[in-house]
């Protein structure tokens, strides 16, 4: 499922789970928030998995992978409902993006002085 605006790409896949059009639309609606916050996102891949051998509380797991300029972000969440797992995953990825943006902003505004032990030649 590709997004047509701003060259962002959203990939939704299901493991042991049938992806209904309503579930795909729900995931796309939730991930639009991430694309609005960070314009440098290249691709978001969401993997939804249903494991019938797990307990009811952890039956559905959602894994999110954000390809972005720099290190990629990965997160995993388990819940008792698929929609709830997607919501928790998007919240977690959103917090990770905010933390990353704040770190970059802090580094940009509070640059550290560079200490060089060697003497530099004087310009003539």
Z-matrix of the N, CA and C atoms (Angstrom, degrees):
N
C 1 1.437
C 2 1.524 1 107.30
N 3 1.290 2 117.82 1 106.60
C 4 1.457 3 121.94 2 -177.31
C 5 1.518 4 110.88 3 -97.48
N 6 1.301 5 115.91 4 144.57
C 7 1.457 6 120.98 5 172.32
C 8 1.517 7 106.93 6 -89.14
N 9 1.314 8 117.38 7 145.43
C 10 1.446 9 120.83 8 -175.40
C 11 1.517 10 112.85 9 -98.85
N 12 1.327 11 119.33 10 -9.42
C 13 1.452 12 121.06 11 -177.60
C 14 1.513 13 110.40 12 -103.48
N 15 1.299 14 115.95 13 140.31
C 16 1.462 15 124.16 14 173.70
C 17 1.525 16 113.95 15 57.55
N 18 1.299 17 118.94 16 22.58
C 19 1.452 18 124.27 17 173.58
C 20 1.531 19 113.20 18 59.54
N 21 1.339 20 117.38 19 27.30
C 22 1.458 21 120.17 20 175.54
C 23 1.518 22 108.12 21 -85.75
N 24 1.311 23 115.12 22 151.70
C 25 1.453 24 119.60 23 -178.88
C 26 1.522 25 108.95 24 -128.63
N 27 1.312 26 116.24 25 132.59
C 28 1.454 27 122.62 26 176.79
C 29 1.518 28 108.24 27 -120.53
N 30 1.328 29 116.37 28 124.95
C 31 1.457 30 122.23 29 178.98
C 32 1.525 31 107.58 30 -118.43
N 33 1.316 32 116.69 31 122.03
C 34 1.461 33 121.91 32 178.52
C 35 1.517 34 107.63 33 -117.74
N 36 1.324 35 116.88 34 126.90
C 37 1.457 36 120.30 35 178.86
C 38 1.522 37 109.18 36 -133.45
N 39 1.318 38 115.59 37 150.46
C 40 1.455 39 121.84 38 179.43
C 41 1.513 40 110.78 39 -118.21
N 42 1.318 41 116.15 40 135.86
C 43 1.454 42 122.39 41 177.64
C 44 1.524 43 106.80 42 -115.17
N 45 1.335 44 116.80 43 116.72
C 46 1.470 45 123.50 44 -175.38
C 47 1.532 46 110.12 45 57.95
N 48 1.328 47 115.79 46 34.45
C 49 1.451 48 121.23 47 -175.63
C 50 1.517 49 108.37 48 -152.22
N 51 1.313 50 116.73 49 132.86
C 52 1.460 51 120.43 50 177.50
C 53 1.518 52 109.12 51 -86.95
N 54 1.327 53 116.16 52 125.45
C 55 1.462 54 121.09 53 -179.96
C 56 1.523 55 109.15 54 -84.98
N 57 1.303 56 115.92 55 110.62
C 58 1.459 57 120.53 56 177.70
C 59 1.527 58 108.83 57 -84.58
N 60 1.327 59 117.49 58 157.77
C 61 1.470 60 119.11 59 177.38
C 62 1.530 61 112.98 60 -58.53
N 63 1.338 62 117.31 61 -34.74
C 64 1.466 63 119.37 62 178.90
C 65 1.525 64 111.37 63 -68.25
N 66 1.339 65 117.35 64 -36.19
C 67 1.464 66 120.56 65 177.83
C 68 1.524 67 110.51 66 -68.71
N 69 1.319 68 117.36 67 -40.83
C 70 1.472 69 120.87 68 176.68
C 71 1.520 70 110.81 69 -62.54
N 72 1.332 71 116.53 70 -42.46
C 73 1.467 72 120.61 71 179.00
C 74 1.527 73 110.81 72 -64.98
N 75 1.335 74 117.06 73 -37.61
C 76 1.459 75 120.94 74 178.20
C 77 1.522 76 110.87 75 -63.88
N 78 1.333 77 116.60 76 -44.63
C 79 1.467 78 120.88 77 179.02
C 80 1.523 79 110.33 78 -63.65
N 81 1.319 80 117.22 79 -43.06
C 82 1.469 81 120.25 80 -179.89
C 83 1.529 82 110.57 81 -64.45
N 84 1.322 83 117.30 82 -40.92
C 85 1.465 84 120.95 83 178.87
C 86 1.524 85 110.87 84 -61.86
N 87 1.326 86 116.62 85 -41.91
C 88 1.465 87 120.77 86 -179.54
C 89 1.528 88 112.00 87 -70.11
N 90 1.339 89 117.51 88 -39.97
C 91 1.464 90 119.52 89 -177.36
C 92 1.528 91 112.46 90 -74.92
N 93 1.325 92 118.14 91 -18.05
C 94 1.464 93 120.23 92 175.53
C 95 1.523 94 110.83 93 -57.16
N 96 1.323 95 117.09 94 -33.10
C 97 1.462 96 121.55 95 177.91
C 98 1.529 97 110.90 96 -61.93
N 99 1.329 98 116.77 97 -40.27
C 100 1.468 99 120.05 98 179.76
C 101 1.522 100 111.10 99 -68.00
N 102 1.338 101 116.26 100 -41.00
C 103 1.463 102 119.54 101 179.61
C 104 1.527 103 110.99 102 -65.60
N 105 1.331 104 117.74 103 -32.57
C 106 1.464 105 120.57 104 178.79
C 107 1.527 106 111.40 105 -70.21
N 108 1.339 107 116.87 106 -35.55
C 109 1.463 108 119.95 107 -177.85
C 110 1.517 109 112.78 108 -72.75
N 111 1.294 110 117.06 109 -39.45
C 112 1.466 111 121.00 110 -173.04
C 113 1.510 112 109.59 111 -128.30
N 114 1.321 113 117.18 112 114.35
C 115 1.463 114 120.51 113 -176.75
C 116 1.529 115 112.80 114 -82.83
N 117 1.316 116 118.74 115 -11.45
C 118 1.461 117 120.61 116 -177.90
C 119 1.526 118 113.02 117 -89.89
N 120 1.317 119 118.31 118 7.62
C 121 1.463 120 121.66 119 177.88
C 122 1.522 121 108.55 120 -71.40
N 123 1.311 122 115.75 121 127.13
C 124 1.457 123 121.46 122 179.07
C 125 1.527 124 109.75 123 -89.46
N 126 1.332 125 116.42 124 -46.46
C 127 1.462 126 120.71 125 -173.96
C 128 1.521 127 109.54 126 -152.82
N 129 1.323 128 115.41 127 142.93
C 130 1.466 129 121.47 128 170.73
C 131 1.519 130 107.05 129 -122.01
N 132 1.326 131 115.30 130 126.71
C 133 1.466 132 120.59 131 177.88
C 134 1.534 133 107.93 132 -115.76
N 135 1.319 134 116.03 133 122.95
C 136 1.458 135 122.13 134 179.65
C 137 1.523 136 108.10 135 -114.23
N 138 1.325 137 116.31 136 126.05
C 139 1.461 138 122.04 137 177.51
C 140 1.519 139 108.15 138 -115.09
N 141 1.324 140 116.46 139 120.78
C 142 1.455 141 122.24 140 178.40
C 143 1.517 142 108.76 141 -106.32
N 144 1.330 143 116.26 142 131.24
C 145 1.462 144 119.98 143 -175.40
C 146 1.526 145 109.74 144 -132.23
N 147 1.317 146 115.35 145 138.15
C 148 1.460 147 122.05 146 174.74
C 149 1.522 148 107.18 147 -115.74
N 150 1.325 149 115.83 148 118.21
C 151 1.460 150 120.70 149 179.48
C 152 1.521 151 108.19 150 -114.50
N 153 1.325 152 116.42 151 106.27
C 154 1.462 153 120.43 152 -176.16
C 155 1.528 154 112.73 153 -70.70
N 156 1.319 155 118.18 154 -14.68
C 157 1.464 156 121.13 155 -179.60
C 158 1.528 157 112.39 156 -85.08
N 159 1.332 158 117.32 157 -13.37
C 160 1.460 159 121.30 158 177.82
C 161 1.523 160 109.81 159 -77.58
N 162 1.324 161 115.94 160 165.91
C 163 1.461 162 119.57 161 174.90
C 164 1.525 163 109.31 162 -67.56
N 165 1.321 164 116.57 163 162.77
C 166 1.463 165 120.72 164 -176.26
C 167 1.522 166 110.92 165 -61.26
N 168 1.314 167 118.64 166 -33.93
C 169 1.464 168 122.11 167 -178.00
C 170 1.524 169 112.35 168 -67.79
N 171 1.318 170 118.04 169 -25.53
C 172 1.469 171 121.66 170 -177.58
C 173 1.520 172 112.14 171 -121.92
N 174 1.318 173 117.66 172 28.61
C 175 1.454 174 121.03 173 -174.60
C 176 1.523 175 112.71 174 -66.52
N 177 1.326 176 118.15 175 -41.37
C 178 1.467 177 122.07 176 -177.71
C 179 1.522 178 109.58 177 -103.99
N 180 1.315 179 115.71 178 132.50
C 181 1.463 180 119.42 179 174.87
C 182 1.523 181 108.37 180 -125.37
N 183 1.319 182 114.69 181 144.66
C 184 1.457 183 121.85 182 178.89
C 185 1.521 184 107.64 183 -124.96
N 186 1.325 185 115.49 184 129.96
C 187 1.458 186 121.49 185 178.70
C 188 1.514 187 107.80 186 -117.15
N 189 1.312 188 115.72 187 134.12
C 190 1.456 189 120.53 188 -179.81
C 191 1.511 190 110.56 189 -122.85
N 192 1.316 191 115.86 190 136.38
C 193 1.459 192 122.84 191 178.88
C 194 1.524 193 106.93 192 -129.24
N 195 1.333 194 116.37 193 119.08
C 196 1.459 195 120.65 194 178.86
C 197 1.516 196 107.98 195 -108.11
N 198 1.323 197 116.47 196 118.24
C 199 1.464 198 121.93 197 173.43
C 200 1.521 199 106.71 198 -90.38
N 201 1.311 200 115.24 199 119.78
C 202 1.455 201 121.52 200 -174.79
C 203 1.520 202 107.15 201 -140.55
N 204 1.310 203 117.29 202 160.17
C 205 1.463 204 120.20 203 177.03
C 206 1.524 205 107.40 204 -64.81
N 207 1.305 206 116.39 205 115.23
C 208 1.458 207 122.35 206 -173.82
C 209 1.518 208 108.56 207 111.94
N 210 1.328 209 117.42 208 -162.83
C 211 1.462 210 119.75 209 179.65
C 212 1.528 211 111.98 210 -64.42
N 213 1.315 212 116.57 211 138.83
C 214 1.461 213 121.71 212 179.25
C 215 1.520 214 110.27 213 -73.42
N 216 1.328 215 116.02 214 156.96
C 217 1.459 216 122.01 215 178.48
C 218 1.528 217 108.68 216 -111.18
N 219 1.328 218 116.67 217 134.09
C 220 1.457 219 122.53 218 -179.83
C 221 1.521 220 108.73 219 -131.20
N 222 1.336 221 116.64 220 140.42
C 223 1.456 222 121.23 221 178.22
C 224 1.520 223 109.59 222 -148.98
N 225 1.336 224 116.25 223 153.26
C 226 1.454 225 122.99 224 178.59
C 227 1.520 226 108.73 225 -137.00
N 228 1.336 227 116.27 226 139.00
C 229 1.462 228 122.22 227 -179.89
C 230 1.520 229 108.38 228 -140.06
N 231 1.332 230 116.95 229 143.40
C 232 1.466 231 122.21 230 175.54
C 233 1.519 232 109.07 231 -120.60
N 234 1.333 233 115.49 232 145.51
C 235 1.465 234 120.53 233 178.84
C 236 1.521 235 109.23 234 -155.85
N 237 1.343 236 115.88 235 176.77
C 238 1.459 237 120.75 236 -178.58
C 239 1.519 238 112.51 237 -87.29
N 240 1.339 239 118.66 238 -17.26
C 241 1.461 240 122.74 239 176.69
C 242 1.516 241 109.16 240 -126.48
N 243 1.319 242 116.36 241 150.53
C 244 1.460 243 120.82 242 -178.19
C 245 1.530 244 111.39 243 -68.17
N 246 1.327 245 117.62 244 -44.05
C 247 1.461 246 121.06 245 179.94
C 248 1.533 247 111.41 246 -63.43
N 249 1.318 248 115.64 247 -37.57
C 250 1.465 249 120.56 248 178.37
C 251 1.528 250 110.34 249 -66.74
N 252 1.332 251 117.26 250 -39.98
C 253 1.459 252 121.15 251 178.27
C 254 1.528 253 110.58 252 -63.56
N 255 1.332 254 117.40 253 -40.17
C 256 1.467 255 120.94 254 178.93
C 257 1.531 256 109.93 255 -64.84
N 258 1.325 257 117.48 256 -44.40
C 259 1.464 258 120.82 257 179.59
C 260 1.523 259 111.52 258 -61.78
N 261 1.335 260 116.55 259 -44.63
C 262 1.469 261 120.26 260 178.59
C 263 1.523 262 111.24 261 -63.86
N 264 1.332 263 116.48 262 -39.11
C 265 1.463 264 120.51 263 179.62
C 266 1.526 265 111.17 264 -64.67
N 267 1.322 266 117.58 265 -45.08
C 268 1.456 267 120.84 266 -179.23
C 269 1.520 268 110.20 267 -64.56
N 270 1.335 269 117.70 268 -39.44
C 271 1.467 270 120.50 269 176.30
C 272 1.527 271 111.19 270 -61.53
N 273 1.327 272 116.14 271 -41.69
C 274 1.467 273 120.54 272 -179.89
C 275 1.533 274 110.92 273 -66.34
N 276 1.321 275 117.23 274 -44.20
C 277 1.467 276 120.60 275 178.15
C 278 1.524 277 111.00 276 -64.87
N 279 1.321 278 117.05 277 -36.21
C 280 1.461 279 121.07 278 177.93
C 281 1.529 280 110.57 279 -63.97
N 282 1.327 281 116.94 280 -43.61
C 283 1.473 282 120.16 281 176.80
C 284 1.525 283 110.93 282 -62.31
N 285 1.328 284 117.05 283 -39.23
C 286 1.467 285 120.39 284 179.05
C 287 1.528 286 111.03 285 -64.59
N 288 1.329 287 117.17 286 -40.60
C 289 1.463 288 120.61 287 177.85
C 290 1.524 289 111.51 288 -65.52
N 291 1.343 290 117.10 289 -40.73
C 292 1.466 291 120.26 290 177.77
C 293 1.519 292 111.31 291 -63.95
N 294 1.337 293 116.98 292 -42.88
C 295 1.460 294 121.16 293 179.41
C 296 1.528 295 110.28 294 -62.27
N 297 1.329 296 116.05 295 -41.80
C 298 1.466 297 120.81 296 179.38
C 299 1.527 298 110.82 297 -65.30
N 300 1.335 299 117.52 298 -41.73
C 301 1.466 300 121.08 299 179.50
C 302 1.527 301 110.80 300 -65.93
N 303 1.335 302 117.10 301 -39.80
C 304 1.462 303 120.10 302 178.79
C 305 1.518 304 111.86 303 -66.38
N 306 1.330 305 117.64 304 -37.95
C 307 1.459 306 120.45 305 177.57
C 308 1.521 307 111.09 306 -64.41
N 309 1.323 308 116.76 307 -42.91
C 310 1.468 309 120.08 308 179.02
C 311 1.523 310 110.58 309 -65.15
N 312 1.332 311 116.55 310 -39.76
C 313 1.461 312 120.11 311 179.64
C 314 1.526 313 110.33 312 -65.40
N 315 1.323 314 117.34 313 -41.40
C 316 1.461 315 121.65 314 179.45
C 317 1.521 316 110.55 315 -63.94
N 318 1.317 317 117.43 316 -43.98
C 319 1.464 318 120.35 317 179.07
C 320 1.518 319 111.32 318 -64.42
N 321 1.330 320 117.05 319 -36.00
C 322 1.455 321 120.64 320 -178.25
C 323 1.524 322 110.99 321 -70.37
N 324 1.327 323 118.24 322 -38.79
C 325 1.461 324 121.39 323 -176.15
C 326 1.521 325 113.60 324 -88.11
N 327 1.311 326 118.11 325 -18.24
C 328 1.463 327 121.21 326 -179.37
C 329 1.520 328 109.25 327 -125.82
N 330 1.298 329 115.29 328 67.25
C 331 1.464 330 119.38 329 -179.22
C 332 1.530 331 109.54 330 -70.08
N 333 1.307 332 116.16 331 141.88
C 334 1.459 333 121.96 332 179.16
C 335 1.517 334 109.67 333 -89.21
N 336 1.326 335 115.01 334 145.39
C 337 1.458 336 119.76 335 177.53
C 338 1.527 337 108.64 336 -71.33
N 339 1.306 338 115.72 337 145.30
C 340 1.458 339 121.04 338 179.17
C 341 1.526 340 107.94 339 -94.88
N 342 1.329 341 115.33 340 126.96
C 343 1.458 342 119.74 341 179.42
C 344 1.519 343 108.58 342 -104.29
N 345 1.324 344 115.28 343 123.38
C 346 1.454 345 120.92 344 178.51
C 347 1.524 346 107.36 345 -119.86
N 348 1.344 347 116.54 346 125.72
C 349 1.451 348 120.93 347 -178.47
C 350 1.530 349 112.55 348 -77.06
N 351 1.300 350 117.97 349 -26.19
C 352 1.464 351 120.91 350 -177.40
C 353 1.532 352 109.29 351 -81.18
N 354 1.334 353 114.19 352 152.74
C 355 1.460 354 118.86 353 178.56
C 356 1.520 355 108.08 354 -85.81
N 357 1.314 356 114.58 355 136.75
C 358 1.453 357 120.40 356 179.55
C 359 1.518 358 110.04 357 -90.70
N 360 1.335 359 117.78 358 140.89
C 361 1.474 360 119.52 359 178.34
C 362 1.527 361 110.41 360 -68.48
N 363 1.324 362 114.91 361 145.20
C 364 1.452 363 119.41 362 -179.16
C 365 1.525 364 109.87 363 -80.53
N 366 1.311 365 115.11 364 143.95
C 367 1.442 366 120.01 365 179.72
C 368 1.528 367 109.47 366 -75.68
N 369 1.302 368 115.47 367 141.40
C 370 1.470 369 120.23 368 -178.82
C 371 1.489 370 109.84 369 -96.78
